[in-house]
Amino acid sequence: MREGAVKRSVALAAWGAEGLLLVERPLEEAEFPGAWGLPAVSLEAGEALEEAAFRVAREKLGTEVASPRPVACGVEVRPTYTLELWVYEARLLGEPRLPKPKPGKTYYRAFRFASPEALKAAAQQGSLCSRLYLAVKGLCP
């Protein structure tokens, strides 16, 4: 991204019967390689935040969610851009599966269910969505 650019994103805290769904970031990613965190997407032109929350589930988890609701938001200045991030929480409606990667988008290596405490490692690496969600749950990163 060009310096001074603003990236608007939505992360999804998706809950299933087994706990919070975490995804493992690709090892070749510049930001937080191999970290376990929340799936996210960048907003597309004209896309509403709630629409992006539904899209996270479809594109990144291969499933649907029910009634996503906003639980946190934050802004962070990074070396090449400013991140505006919203965290939505929702209930999974189906079994997640990792979709086939498409060029130009971040796809995840694996997923697992855990408690929110499992986000602490990613939060310590600098993950804004992990820090925000831990704060919502009353947990320190």
N, CA, C and O atoms as a MOPAC input file, in Angstrom:
PM7 MOZYME 1SCF
protein

 N      0.84100 1    -1.17900 1     0.00000 1
 C      0.00000 1     0.00000 1     0.00000 1
 C      0.88900 1     1.24600 1     0.00000 1
 O      2.00900 1     1.22200 1     0.51100 1
 N      0.39300 1     2.29300 1    -0.55800 1
 C      1.15300 1     3.53800 1    -0.57500 1
 C      1.08900 1     4.20800 1     0.79300 1
 O      0.11300 1     4.06600 1     1.52800 1
 N      2.13500 1     4.92800 1     1.11000 1
 C      2.20600 1     5.62200 1     2.39400 1
 C      1.03600 1     6.60000 1     2.51100 1
 O      0.71000 1     7.30100 1     1.55300 1
 N      0.41400 1     6.64200 1     3.67100 1
 C     -0.72500 1     7.52500 1     3.89600 1
 C     -2.06400 1     6.90600 1     3.52300 1
 O     -3.11200 1     7.49800 1     3.77800 1
 N     -2.04000 1     5.72000 1     2.92100 1
 C     -3.28200 1     5.05600 1     2.53200 1
 C     -4.03600 1     4.58100 1     3.77200 1
 O     -3.44100 1     4.32300 1     4.81800 1
 N     -5.34700 1     4.47200 1     3.63300 1
 C     -6.19300 1     3.95000 1     4.70500 1
 C     -6.77600 1     2.62400 1     4.25100 1
 O     -7.37600 1     2.52800 1     3.18100 1
 N     -6.59400 1     1.61600 1     5.06900 1
 C     -7.14900 1     0.29000 1     4.79900 1
 C     -8.26100 1     0.05500 1     5.80800 1
 O     -8.02600 1     0.09800 1     7.01600 1
 N     -9.47400 1    -0.19300 1     5.31800 1
 C    -10.62600 1    -0.45500 1     6.18200 1
 C    -10.91500 1    -1.95200 1     6.12700 1
 O    -11.08800 1    -2.52100 1     5.04900 1
 N    -10.96600 1    -2.58200 1     7.30000 1
 C    -11.12000 1    -4.03400 1     7.36500 1
 C    -12.12900 1    -4.44500 1     8.42600 1
 O    -12.43900 1    -3.69500 1     9.35200 1
 N    -12.63200 1    -5.67000 1     8.25800 1
 C    -13.53300 1    -6.28700 1     9.23400 1
 C    -12.96100 1    -7.64700 1     9.59700 1
 O    -12.65900 1    -8.46000 1     8.72300 1
 N    -12.81400 1    -7.88400 1    10.89200 1
 C    -12.41500 1    -9.19100 1    11.41200 1
 C    -13.65100 1    -9.84700 1    12.01300 1
 O    -14.57000 1    -9.16500 1    12.46800 1
 N    -13.66400 1   -11.17600 1    12.01100 1
 C    -14.83500 1   -11.91100 1    12.47700 1
 C    -14.46800 1   -12.86100 1    13.61300 1
 O    -13.62800 1   -13.74600 1    13.45400 1
 N    -15.10800 1   -12.66200 1    14.75200 1
 C    -15.00700 1   -13.59300 1    15.87500 1
 C    -16.18600 1   -14.55000 1    15.72400 1
 O    -17.29700 1   -14.25400 1    16.16300 1
 N    -15.93500 1   -15.69300 1    15.10300 1
 C    -16.98400 1   -16.66700 1    14.77500 1
 C    -16.98400 1   -17.79000 1    15.80100 1
 O    -15.96500 1   -18.44500 1    16.01800 1
 N    -18.11800 1   -18.00400 1    16.42000 1
 C    -18.24900 1   -19.01100 1    17.46600 1
 C    -19.00700 1   -20.23200 1    16.97200 1
 O    -20.06200 1   -20.11600 1    16.35000 1
 N    -18.45200 1   -21.40500 1    17.25900 1
 C    -19.11000 1   -22.67100 1    16.99500 1
 C    -19.30700 1   -23.39800 1    18.31800 1
 O    -18.94300 1   -22.87900 1    19.37300 1
 N    -19.87400 1   -24.58000 1    18.26700 1
 C    -20.11700 1   -25.36000 1    19.48100 1
 C    -18.81200 1   -25.67200 1    20.22500 1
 O    -18.81700 1   -25.87000 1    21.44000 1
 N    -17.68800 1   -25.71500 1    19.48100 1
 C    -16.39800 1   -26.08100 1    20.08000 1
 C    -15.59200 1   -24.88000 1    20.56200 1
 O    -14.52300 1   -25.05600 1    21.14600 1
 N    -16.08000 1   -23.67000 1    20.33200 1
 C    -15.36900 1   -22.48200 1    20.78200 1
 C    -15.21600 1   -21.44800 1    19.68700 1
 O    -15.94500 1   -21.46000 1    18.69500 1
 N    -14.25500 1   -20.54900 1    19.87800 1
 C    -13.95500 1   -19.48500 1    18.93400 1
 C    -13.09400 1   -20.03900 1    17.80000 1
 O    -12.10700 1   -20.73100 1    18.04700 1
 N    -13.46400 1   -19.74000 1    16.57600 1
 C    -12.71400 1   -20.22900 1    15.41700 1
 C    -11.51400 1   -19.32400 1    15.15900 1
 O    -11.67000 1   -18.12700 1    14.91900 1
 N    -10.32500 1   -19.90000 1    15.21100 1
 C     -9.08600 1   -19.18600 1    14.91300 1
 C     -8.50600 1   -19.70400 1    13.60600 1
 O     -8.68300 1   -20.87100 1    13.25700 1
 N     -7.81400 1   -18.83100 1    12.89100 1
 C     -7.17800 1   -19.21100 1    11.63800 1
 C     -5.68100 1   -18.94300 1    11.72900 1
 O     -5.24500 1   -18.01600 1    12.41100 1
 N     -4.90300 1   -19.76400 1    11.03500 1
 C     -3.45000 1   -19.58700 1    11.00800 1
 C     -3.06100 1   -18.82200 1     9.74500 1
 O     -3.36300 1   -19.24800 1     8.63000 1
 N     -2.39500 1   -17.70000 1     9.93400 1
 C     -1.97000 1   -16.87000 1     8.80500 1
 C     -0.86700 1   -17.56300 1     8.01200 1
 O     -0.10800 1   -18.35700 1     8.56800 1
 N     -0.77300 1   -17.26800 1     6.72400 1
 C      0.28200 1   -17.85800 1     5.89900 1
 C      1.66900 1   -17.47000 1     6.39600 1
 O      1.86100 1   -16.37900 1     6.93300 1
 N      2.62200 1   -18.35900 1     6.21500 1
 C      3.99600 1   -18.10700 1     6.65300 1
 C      4.68000 1   -17.03200 1     5.82000 1
 O      5.59300 1   -16.35900 1     6.29800 1
 N      4.24100 1   -16.87000 1     4.57300 1
 C      4.88400 1   -15.89600 1     3.68700 1
 C      4.31500 1   -14.48500 1     3.83300 1
 O      4.76600 1   -13.57300 1     3.14200 1
 N      3.35400 1   -14.29100 1     4.69900 1
 C      2.76600 1   -12.96900 1     4.91200 1
 C      3.74600 1   -12.06200 1     5.65200 1
 O      4.47700 1   -12.51900 1     6.53100 1
 N      3.75800 1   -10.79600 1     5.30100 1
 C      4.65200 1    -9.84300 1     5.95600 1
 C      4.18900 1    -9.53300 1     7.38400 1
 O      5.01000 1    -9.33900 1     8.28100 1
 N      2.86500 1    -9.48700 1     7.58700 1
 C      2.32800 1    -9.16400 1     8.90300 1
 C      1.88700 1   -10.43100 1     9.62700 1
 O      1.00100 1   -11.14600 1     9.15800 1
 N      2.49500 1   -10.69800 1    10.74900 1
 C      2.10800 1   -11.78600 1    11.64700 1
 C      2.13000 1   -13.17200 1    10.99900 1
 O      1.15400 1   -13.91200 1    11.12000 1
 N      3.22100 1   -13.54300 1    10.31400 1
 C      3.28700 1   -14.85900 1     9.66200 1
 C      3.11500 1   -15.99700 1    10.66900 1
 O      3.76400 1   -16.02400 1    11.71500 1
 N      2.23900 1   -16.92100 1    10.33500 1
 C      2.01200 1   -18.10000 1    11.16600 1
 C      1.20700 1   -17.85400 1    12.42400 1
 O      0.98600 1   -18.78400 1    13.19900 1
 N      0.76100 1   -16.62600 1    12.65100 1
 C     -0.00700 1   -16.31200 1    13.86400 1
 C     -1.42200 1   -16.89300 1    13.76700 1
 O     -2.00700 1   -16.97400 1    12.68600 1
 N     -1.94700 1   -17.29000 1    14.91300 1
 C     -3.33700 1   -17.74600 1    15.00700 1
 C     -4.19000 1   -16.56300 1    15.44700 1
 O     -3.97100 1   -15.99500 1    16.51700 1
 N     -5.16100 1   -16.19500 1    14.61800 1
 C     -5.98700 1   -15.03400 1    14.92500 1
 C     -7.37300 1   -15.14000 1    14.33700 1
 O     -7.85700 1   -16.23100 1    14.03500 1
 N     -8.00300 1   -13.99700 1    14.17800 1
 C     -9.35600 1   -13.92500 1    13.61400 1
 C     -9.27100 1   -13.71900 1    12.10100 1
 O     -8.40000 1   -12.99200 1    11.62200 1
 N    -10.16300 1   -14.34900 1    11.35500 1
 C    -10.18900 1   -14.10500 1     9.91000 1
 C    -10.69700 1   -12.69400 1     9.62700 1
 O    -11.49500 1   -12.14500 1    10.38700 1
 N    -10.22400 1   -12.11700 1     8.52700 1
 C    -10.60200 1   -10.74100 1     8.19700 1
 C    -10.57600 1   -10.52000 1     6.69900 1
 O     -9.96700 1   -11.28100 1     5.94700 1
 N    -11.25500 1    -9.45400 1     6.28400 1
 C    -11.22700 1    -9.00500 1     4.89000 1
 C    -11.10800 1    -7.49000 1     4.87400 1
 O    -11.49000 1    -6.81300 1     5.82800 1
 N    -10.57600 1    -6.97100 1     3.78400 1
 C    -10.59500 1    -5.53100 1     3.54700 1
 C    -11.91900 1    -5.18400 1     2.89100 1
 O    -12.42700 1    -5.94800 1     2.07100 1
 N    -12.47400 1    -4.04500 1     3.24500 1
 C    -13.74200 1    -3.63400 1     2.65900 1
 C    -13.58300 1    -3.34300 1     1.18100 1
 O    -12.57700 1    -2.77700 1     0.75200 1
 N    -14.57200 1    -3.72800 1     0.41400 1
 C    -14.61100 1    -3.40200 1    -1.00500 1
 C    -15.35300 1    -2.08800 1    -1.17300 1
 O    -16.08200 1    -1.66900 1    -0.27300 1
 N    -15.17800 1    -1.43900 1    -2.30500 1
 C    -15.83400 1    -0.14900 1    -2.55500 1
 C    -17.34700 1    -0.26900 1    -2.35500 1
 O    -17.99100 1    -1.14100 1    -2.93900 1
 N    -17.89300 1     0.59600 1    -1.54000 1
 C    -19.33600 1     0.62900 1    -1.31600 1
 C    -19.87700 1    -0.46800 1    -0.40000 1
 O    -21.08500 1    -0.54100 1    -0.17700 1
 N    -19.01500 1    -1.30700 1     0.12400 1
 C    -19.46800 1    -2.42400 1     0.95800 1
 C    -19.73300 1    -1.94900 1     2.39100 1
 O    -18.92500 1    -1.21800 1     2.96400 1
 N    -20.85500 1    -2.36100 1     2.96000 1
 C    -21.18300 1    -2.06000 1     4.34600 1
 C    -20.40000 1    -2.99400 1     5.26700 1
 O    -20.00700 1    -4.08900 1     4.86500 1
 N    -20.18000 1    -2.56000 1     6.48600 1
 C    -19.42300 1    -3.36800 1     7.45000 1
 C    -20.06700 1    -4.72900 1     7.67800 1
 O    -19.36900 1    -5.74300 1     7.67900 1
 N    -21.37900 1    -4.77300 1     7.87000 1
 C    -22.05800 1    -6.05100 1     8.09800 1
 C    -21.92600 1    -6.97400 1     6.88900 1
 O    -21.76700 1    -8.18400 1     7.04900 1
 N    -21.99100 1    -6.41500 1     5.68700 1
 C    -21.80400 1    -7.22400 1     4.47600 1
 C    -20.40200 1    -7.84000 1     4.46900 1
 O    -20.23000 1    -8.99600 1     4.08300 1
 N    -19.41400 1    -7.07400 1     4.89200 1
 C    -18.04600 1    -7.58900 1     4.94100 1
 C    -17.93200 1    -8.71200 1     5.96500 1
 O    -17.19400 1    -9.67100 1     5.74000 1
 N    -18.64700 1    -8.61400 1     7.08400 1
 C    -18.62100 1    -9.68300 1     8.09500 1
 C    -19.18000 1   -10.98400 1     7.51700 1
 O    -18.63000 1   -12.05900 1     7.75600 1
 N    -20.26300 1   -10.88600 1     6.76300 1
 C    -20.80500 1   -12.07500 1     6.10000 1
 C    -19.81000 1   -12.62200 1     5.07100 1
 O    -19.67200 1   -13.83500 1     4.91300 1
 N    -19.11900 1   -11.70900 1     4.37200 1
 C    -18.15800 1   -12.12700 1     3.34200 1
 C    -16.94600 1   -12.83700 1     3.95400 1
 O    -16.41200 1   -13.77100 1     3.35500 1
 N    -16.51200 1   -12.40800 1     5.13300 1
 C    -15.41600 1   -13.11500 1     5.80200 1
 C    -15.77800 1   -14.59200 1     5.93400 1
 O    -14.97600 1   -15.46500 1     5.60300 1
 N    -16.99200 1   -14.86500 1     6.41800 1
 C    -17.41700 1   -16.25200 1     6.61800 1
 C    -17.44000 1   -17.02200 1     5.29800 1
 O    -16.94400 1   -18.14600 1     5.22500 1
 N    -18.00700 1   -16.42600 1     4.27100 1
 C    -18.12100 1   -17.11300 1     2.97900 1
 C    -16.75700 1   -17.32900 1     2.33200 1
 O    -16.40800 1   -18.45200 1     1.96600 1
 N    -15.97600 1   -16.23500 1     2.19200 1
 C    -14.71800 1   -16.30300 1     1.44600 1
 C    -13.58300 1   -16.96900 1     2.20800 1
 O    -12.78800 1   -17.69900 1     1.61600 1
 N    -13.49600 1   -16.73400 1     3.49000 1
 C    -12.33900 1   -17.19500 1     4.25200 1
 C    -12.60000 1   -18.47100 1     5.04700 1
 O    -11.66700 1   -19.20100 1     5.38300 1
 N    -13.87900 1   -18.73800 1     5.34800 1
 C    -14.20900 1   -19.91100 1     6.16100 1
 C    -15.06900 1   -20.93100 1     5.43200 1
 O    -15.30000 1   -22.02400 1     5.94900 1
 N    -15.54600 1   -20.59200 1     4.24300 1
 C    -16.35500 1   -21.52300 1     3.46200 1
 C    -17.67900 1   -21.88200 1     4.11300 1
 O    -18.19000 1   -22.98500 1     3.91200 1
 N    -18.24400 1   -20.96000 1     4.89300 1
 C    -19.50800 1   -21.23100 1     5.57000 1
 C    -20.27300 1   -19.92100 1     5.75400 1
 O    -19.87000 1   -18.88500 1     5.22600 1
 N    -21.35300 1   -19.96800 1     6.48800 1
 C    -22.16600 1   -18.78900 1     6.77300 1
 C    -22.20500 1   -18.55200 1     8.27500 1
 O    -21.88200 1   -19.43800 1     9.06700 1
 N    -22.60500 1   -17.34300 1     8.65400 1
 C    -22.78800 1   -17.00000 1    10.06300 1
 C    -24.15600 1   -16.35200 1    10.24600 1
 O    -24.76800 1   -15.87100 1     9.29200 1
 N    -24.62100 1   -16.35300 1    11.49200 1
 C    -25.90200 1   -15.73200 1    11.82000 1
 C    -25.66700 1   -14.40800 1    12.54500 1
 O    -24.82500 1   -14.31800 1    13.43900 1
 N    -26.40300 1   -13.41100 1    12.15700 1
 C    -26.50100 1   -12.12200 1    12.85000 1
 C    -25.18200 1   -11.54600 1    13.36000 1
 O    -25.01600 1   -11.37600 1    14.56800 1
 N    -24.24300 1   -11.24300 1    12.46500 1
 C    -23.00900 1   -10.62300 1    12.95000 1
 C    -23.30800 1    -9.26400 1    13.56900 1
 O    -24.12000 1    -8.49400 1    13.05600 1
 N    -22.63800 1    -8.98600 1    14.68100 1
 C    -22.83400 1    -7.69600 1    15.35400 1
 C    -21.47800 1    -7.10400 1    15.70300 1
 O    -20.55200 1    -7.83200 1    16.06100 1
 N    -21.35700 1    -5.77600 1    15.59900 1
 C    -20.08600 1    -5.13700 1    15.91900 1
 C    -19.82900 1    -5.17600 1    17.42600 1
 O    -20.73000 1    -4.92800 1    18.22800 1
 N    -18.58500 1    -5.49000 1    17.79800 1
 C    -18.22700 1    -5.52400 1    19.21800 1
 C    -17.03300 1    -4.63000 1    19.54300 1
 O    -16.80300 1    -4.31600 1    20.71100 1
 N    -16.27100 1    -4.21500 1    18.53300 1
 C    -15.10200 1    -3.36900 1    18.78200 1
 C    -14.65700 1    -2.70000 1    17.48900 1
 O    -14.96300 1    -3.16200 1    16.39000 1
 N    -13.92900 1    -1.60600 1    17.64800 1
 C    -13.29100 1    -0.97600 1    16.49300 1
 C    -12.05100 1    -0.25300 1    16.98500 1
 O    -11.94600 1     0.12700 1    18.15100 1
 N    -11.11800 1    -0.07300 1    16.06600 1
 C     -9.89000 1     0.60400 1    16.42900 1
 C     -9.14700 1     1.09700 1    15.20900 1
 O     -9.43100 1     0.68200 1    14.08500 1
 N     -8.19600 1     1.98300 1    15.43300 1
 C     -7.36900 1     2.55100 1    14.36800 1
 C     -5.91700 1     2.37900 1    14.78400 1
 O     -5.55500 1     2.58600 1    15.94200 1
 N     -5.09500 1     1.99700 1    13.81400 1
 C     -3.67500 1     1.82300 1    14.08800 1
 C     -2.86800 1     2.31600 1    12.89600 1
 O     -3.14400 1     1.95000 1    11.75300 1
 N     -1.87300 1     3.14700 1    13.16800 1
 C     -0.98700 1     3.61900 1    12.10500 1
 C      0.13800 1     2.60800 1    11.97100 1
 O      0.86200 1     2.33100 1    12.92700 1
 N      0.27200 1     2.06100 1    10.76400 1
 C      1.32200 1     1.09000 1    10.46300 1
 C      2.33700 1     1.75600 1     9.53700 1
 O      2.08300 1     2.85400 1     9.04100 1
 N      3.48400 1     1.11300 1     9.29300 1
 C      4.53800 1     1.78100 1     8.50100 1
 C      4.09300 1     2.30200 1     7.13600 1
 O      4.54700 1     3.36700 1     6.71900 1
 N      3.22500 1     1.59100 1     6.43100 1
 C      2.86600 1     2.03700 1     5.07700 1
 C      1.39700 1     2.40900 1     4.91000 1
 O      0.98900 1     2.81900 1     3.82400 1
 N      0.59300 1     2.27300 1     5.96900 1
 C     -0.82600 1     2.61300 1     5.86300 1
 C     -1.42700 1     2.76200 1     7.26000 1
 O     -0.80500 1     2.41700 1     8.26500 1
 N     -2.65200 1     3.28600 1     7.29600 1
 C     -3.42200 1     3.36200 1     8.53300 1
 C     -4.53600 1     2.33800 1     8.44300 1
 O     -5.28500 1     2.31500 1     7.46600 1
 N     -4.64800 1     1.49600 1     9.45000 1
 C     -5.67000 1     0.45600 1     9.49400 1
 C     -6.84500 1     0.93000 1    10.33500 1
 O     -6.67500 1     1.29800 1    11.49800 1
 N     -8.03700 1     0.92000 1     9.74500 1
 C     -9.29800 1     1.12500 1    10.46400 1
 C     -9.97000 1    -0.23200 1    10.50100 1
 O    -10.30000 1    -0.79000 1     9.45500 1
 N    -10.17600 1    -0.77100 1    11.69400 1
 C    -10.62800 1    -2.15200 1    11.83500 1
 C    -11.85300 1    -2.25400 1    12.73400 1
 O    -11.90800 1    -1.63900 1    13.79900 1
 N    -12.82500 1    -3.02900 1    12.29800 1
 C    -14.00500 1    -3.35000 1    13.08400 1
 C    -13.98900 1    -4.84600 1    13.34200 1
 O    -13.67200 1    -5.63400 1    12.45100 1
 N    -14.32900 1    -5.23300 1    14.56100 1
 C    -14.46000 1    -6.65000 1    14.90400 1
 C    -15.93600 1    -6.93600 1    15.08300 1
 O    -16.62900 1    -6.27900 1    15.85900 1
 N    -16.40300 1    -7.94000 1    14.34100 1
 C    -17.78700 1    -8.41200 1    14.46100 1
 C    -17.77000 1    -9.78800 1    15.11100 1
 O    -16.80900 1   -10.54300 1    14.96500 1
 N    -18.83200 1   -10.10500 1    15.82200 1
 C    -18.97600 1   -11.40800 1    16.46300 1
 C    -20.23400 1   -12.06400 1    15.90900 1
 O    -21.24600 1   -11.39600 1    15.69800 1
 N    -20.17100 1   -13.37800 1    15.67200 1
 C    -21.31000 1   -14.09100 1    15.09800 1
 C    -21.22000 1   -15.58000 1    15.43400 1
 O    -20.18900 1   -16.07600 1    15.88800 1
 N    -22.31000 1   -16.25700 1    15.19900 1
 C    -22.38700 1   -17.70800 1    15.41200 1
 C    -22.26100 1   -18.40900 1    14.06200 1
 O    -22.92700 1   -18.04300 1    13.09400 1
 N    -21.39700 1   -19.42100 1    14.01400 1
 C    -21.24500 1   -20.21600 1    12.78400 1
 C    -22.51800 1   -21.00900 1    12.50900 1
 O    -23.14300 1   -21.53600 1    13.43000 1
 N    -22.89600 1   -21.09000 1    11.23500 1
 C    -24.07400 1   -21.86600 1    10.84200 1
 C    -23.71300 1   -23.20400 1    10.23100 1
 O    -24.58100 1   -24.06300 1    10.07200 1
 N    -22.47600 1   -23.39500 1     9.89200 1
 C    -22.04600 1   -24.64800 1     9.27500 1
 C    -20.62300 1   -24.96700 1     9.67600 1
 O    -19.98600 1   -24.23700 1    10.43500 1
 N    -20.14600 1   -26.06900 1     9.15000 1
 C    -18.76500 1   -26.48000 1     9.41400 1
 C    -17.82100 1   -25.66500 1     8.53400 1
 O    -18.01700 1   -25.58600 1     7.32200 1
 N    -16.80500 1   -25.06400 1     9.13400 1
 C    -15.85800 1   -24.30400 1     8.31900 1
 C    -14.98900 1   -25.22100 1     7.46300 1
 O    -14.74400 1   -26.37600 1     7.81000 1
 N    -14.53700 1   -24.68500 1     6.35400 1
 C    -13.59100 1   -25.38100 1     5.49200 1
 C    -12.73300 1   -24.30800 1     4.83500 1
 O    -13.19600 1   -23.19800 1     4.57300 1
 N    -11.50100 1   -24.64900 1     4.58000 1
 C    -10.60300 1   -23.67200 1     3.97100 1
 C    -10.81100 1   -23.64700 1     2.46100 1
 O    -10.56000 1   -24.64500 1     1.78500 1
 N    -11.26300 1   -22.52400 1     1.93200 1
 C    -11.47400 1   -22.41900 1     0.48200 1
 C    -10.15900 1   -22.43900 1    -0.28200 1
 O     -9.08900 1   -22.20700 1     0.28200 1
 N    -10.25900 1   -22.71800 1    -1.56400 1
 C     -9.09800 1   -22.67400 1    -2.44800 1
 C     -8.64100 1   -21.21600 1    -2.59200 1
 O     -9.45800 1   -20.34200 1    -2.88000 1
 N     -7.35100 1   -20.94800 1    -2.39700 1
 C     -6.85700 1   -19.56100 1    -2.48700 1
 C     -7.07300 1   -18.94100 1    -3.85700 1
 O     -7.00900 1   -19.61600 1    -4.88500 1
 N     -7.33300 1   -17.62200 1    -3.84600 1
 C     -7.45900 1   -16.83200 1    -5.06700 1
 C     -6.34500 1   -15.79300 1    -5.05200 1
 O     -5.99200 1   -15.28600 1    -3.98700 1
 N     -5.79200 1   -15.47000 1    -6.20500 1
 C     -4.68900 1   -14.49700 1    -6.25700 1
 C     -5.08700 1   -13.14400 1    -5.66600 1
 O     -6.21300 1   -12.67900 1    -5.84300 1
 N     -4.13900 1   -12.52600 1    -4.96300 1
 C     -4.35800 1   -11.18700 1    -4.45000 1
 C     -5.07800 1   -11.10500 1    -3.11900 1
 O     -5.31700 1   -10.00600 1    -2.61900 1
 N     -5.42900 1   -12.24200 1    -2.53300 1
 C     -6.13200 1   -12.24600 1    -1.25300 1
 C     -5.37500 1   -13.13200 1    -0.27400 1
 O     -4.68300 1   -14.06900 1    -0.67300 1
 N     -5.51300 1   -12.82500 1     1.01100 1
 C     -4.88700 1   -13.64300 1     2.04200 1
 C     -5.79600 1   -14.81100 1     2.37900 1
 O     -6.97200 1   -14.62400 1     2.69100 1
 N     -5.25100 1   -16.01100 1     2.31500 1
 C     -5.98900 1   -17.20200 1     2.73000 1
 C     -5.20800 1   -17.87500 1     3.83900 1
 O     -4.00000 1   -17.67200 1     3.96700 1
 N     -5.87800 1   -18.65600 1     4.62300 1
 C     -5.28400 1   -19.20000 1     5.83700 1
 C     -4.82500 1   -20.63200 1     5.64000 1
 O     -5.33800 1   -21.36000 1     4.79100 1
 N     -3.82400 1   -21.02600 1     6.46300 1
 C     -3.22100 1   -22.35900 1     6.36300 1
 C     -4.05100 1   -23.42500 1     7.05800 1
 O     -4.08900 1   -24.57200 1     6.61400 1
 N     -4.71600 1   -23.05200 1     8.14800 1
 C     -5.45600 1   -24.02300 1     8.95400 1
 C     -6.43700 1   -23.27300 1     9.84100 1
 O     -6.38000 1   -22.04900 1     9.95300 1
 N     -7.32800 1   -24.01200 1    10.46300 1
 C     -8.19500 1   -23.42000 1    11.47000 1
 C     -8.31800 1   -24.38600 1    12.64000 1
 O     -8.05800 1   -25.58300 1    12.51900 1
 N     -8.72400 1   -23.82300 1    13.78100 1
 C     -8.96300 1   -24.62200 1    14.97200 1
 C     -9.90200 1   -23.84100 1    15.88200 1
 O    -10.04700 1   -22.62500 1    15.75400 1
 N    -10.53500 1   -24.55800 1    16.80000 1
 C    -11.38100 1   -23.90900 1    17.79000 1
 C    -10.60200 1   -23.77700 1    19.09000 1
 O     -9.84800 1   -24.67700 1    19.46200 1
 N    -10.78100 1   -22.66800 1    19.77200 1
 C    -10.06400 1   -22.41100 1    21.01900 1
 C    -10.85100 1   -21.39000 1    21.83100 1
 O    -11.93700 1   -20.96400 1    21.43700 1
 N    -10.29500 1   -21.01400 1    22.95200 1
 C    -10.87500 1   -19.93700 1    23.76200 1
 C    -10.25000 1   -18.62000 1    23.31500 1
 O     -9.20300 1   -18.63200 1    22.66800 1
 N    -10.85900 1   -17.49200 1    23.64000 1
 C    -10.27500 1   -16.20600 1    23.26000 1
 C     -8.84200 1   -16.00800 1    23.77200 1
 O     -8.07000 1   -15.26900 1    23.16200 1
 N     -8.47900 1   -16.65700 1    24.88200 1
 C     -7.11800 1   -16.52900 1    25.40700 1
 C     -6.06000 1   -16.92800 1    24.38300 1
 O     -4.92100 1   -16.46600 1    24.45500 1
 N     -6.43100 1   -17.78100 1    23.43300 1
 C     -5.49200 1   -18.22600 1    22.40000 1
 C     -5.07600 1   -17.08300 1    21.47100 1
 O     -4.13500 1   -17.23700 1    20.69300 1
 N     -5.76000 1   -15.94500 1    21.54100 1
 C     -5.39800 1   -14.78300 1    20.73000 1
 C     -4.24600 1   -13.97800 1    21.33900 1
 O     -3.73000 1   -13.06100 1    20.70000 1
 N     -3.84600 1   -14.30600 1    22.54500 1
 C     -2.82500 1   -13.51000 1    23.23000 1
 C     -1.50100 1   -13.47400 1    22.47800 1
 O     -0.85300 1   -12.42700 1    22.44100 1
 N     -1.08100 1   -14.57900 1    21.88100 1
 C      0.19500 1   -14.59500 1    21.14600 1
 C      0.14000 1   -13.63900 1    19.95500 1
 O      1.08400 1   -12.88100 1    19.73300 1
 N     -0.94700 1   -13.66400 1    19.19200 1
 C     -1.08100 1   -12.75600 1    18.04300 1
 C     -1.15700 1   -11.30700 1    18.51700 1
 O     -0.59800 1   -10.41200 1    17.88300 1
 N     -1.84300 1   -11.07900 1    19.62100 1
 C     -1.93300 1    -9.72000 1    20.18000 1
 C     -0.55400 1    -9.20300 1    20.54000 1
 O     -0.23900 1    -8.04000 1    20.29200 1
 N      0.27100 1   -10.06300 1    21.12400 1
 C      1.62900 1    -9.65500 1    21.49900 1
 C      2.50400 1    -9.39100 1    20.27600 1
 O      3.46500 1    -8.62500 1    20.35300 1
 N      2.17200 1   -10.02800 1    19.13600 1
 C      2.90700 1    -9.76900 1    17.89200 1
 C      2.45300 1    -8.47100 1    17.23400 1
 O      3.11200 1    -7.97200 1    16.32100 1
 N      1.31400 1    -7.91500 1    17.70100 1
 C      0.82900 1    -6.64900 1    17.15100 1
 C     -0.50700 1    -6.71300 1    16.45300 1
 O     -0.93200 1    -5.71200 1    15.87600 1
 N     -1.19200 1    -7.84300 1    16.47700 1
 C     -2.47900 1    -7.97800 1    15.80100 1
 C     -3.53800 1    -7.10700 1    16.47400 1
 O     -3.90300 1    -7.33600 1    17.62700 1
 N     -4.02600 1    -6.10800 1    15.74100 1
 C     -5.03200 1    -5.19700 1    16.27800 1
 C     -6.33900 1    -5.91300 1    16.57800 1
 O     -6.92800 1    -5.68500 1    17.63400 1
 N     -6.81200 1    -6.77900 1    15.67400 1
 C     -8.09200 1    -7.45200 1    15.91900 1
 C     -8.01000 1    -8.34800 1    17.15500 1
 O     -8.97600 1    -8.44600 1    17.91100 1
 N     -6.87200 1    -8.99600 1    17.36400 1
 C     -6.70900 1    -9.83700 1    18.55100 1
 C     -6.72900 1    -8.98900 1    19.81600 1
 O     -7.37600 1    -9.35700 1    20.79600 1
 N     -6.03200 1    -7.86300 1    19.80600 1
 C     -6.02300 1    -6.97900 1    20.97900 1
 C     -7.41800 1    -6.44300 1    21.27400 1
 O     -7.84800 1    -6.41400 1    22.42800 1
 N     -8.12000 1    -6.01900 1    20.22900 1
 C     -9.47300 1    -5.47900 1    20.41600 1
 C    -10.41800 1    -6.52900 1    20.98700 1
 O    -11.18800 1    -6.24100 1    21.90300 1
 N    -10.36400 1    -7.74600 1    20.44800 1
 C    -11.30400 1    -8.77000 1    20.90700 1
 C    -10.97300 1    -9.22900 1    22.32500 1
 O    -11.88000 1    -9.49400 1    23.11400 1
 N     -9.70100 1    -9.32500 1    22.65500 1
 C     -9.32200 1    -9.67700 1    24.02800 1
 C     -9.84600 1    -8.60600 1    25.00000 1
 O    -10.31400 1    -8.93100 1    26.09100 1
 N     -9.76500 1    -7.34700 1    24.60400 1
 C    -10.26900 1    -6.26500 1    25.46300 1
 C    -11.78700 1    -6.38600 1    25.65200 1
 O    -12.29200 1    -6.17400 1    26.75500 1
 N    -12.50800 1    -6.72100 1    24.59000 1
 C    -13.96200 1    -6.91200 1    24.68300 1
 C    -14.29600 1    -8.00800 1    25.68800 1
 O    -15.27200 1    -7.90600 1    26.43100 1
 N    -13.48200 1    -9.05000 1    25.70200 1
 C    -13.71600 1   -10.19700 1    26.58800 1
 C    -13.12700 1    -9.98300 1    27.99100 1
 O    -13.20500 1   -10.86900 1    28.84200 1
 N    -12.53900 1    -8.80200 1    28.22700 1
 C    -11.97800 1    -8.51000 1    29.53400 1
 C    -10.68400 1    -9.22900 1    29.82300 1
 O    -10.34700 1    -9.46300 1    30.98400 1
 N     -9.94800 1    -9.58600 1    28.77100 1
 C     -8.68200 1   -10.31100 1    28.91000 1
 C     -7.53900 1    -9.41000 1    28.46700 1
 O     -7.65800 1    -8.71500 1    27.45800 1
 N     -6.46200 1    -9.41300 1    29.18800 1
 C     -5.29300 1    -8.61700 1    28.80700 1
 C     -4.45100 1    -9.39800 1    27.81000 1
 O     -4.24900 1   -10.60100 1    27.97900 1
 N     -3.95100 1    -8.72000 1    26.75800 1
 C     -3.09300 1    -9.42800 1    25.79800 1
 C     -1.76500 1    -9.85800 1    26.38900 1
 O     -0.94700 1   -10.46200 1    25.69500 1

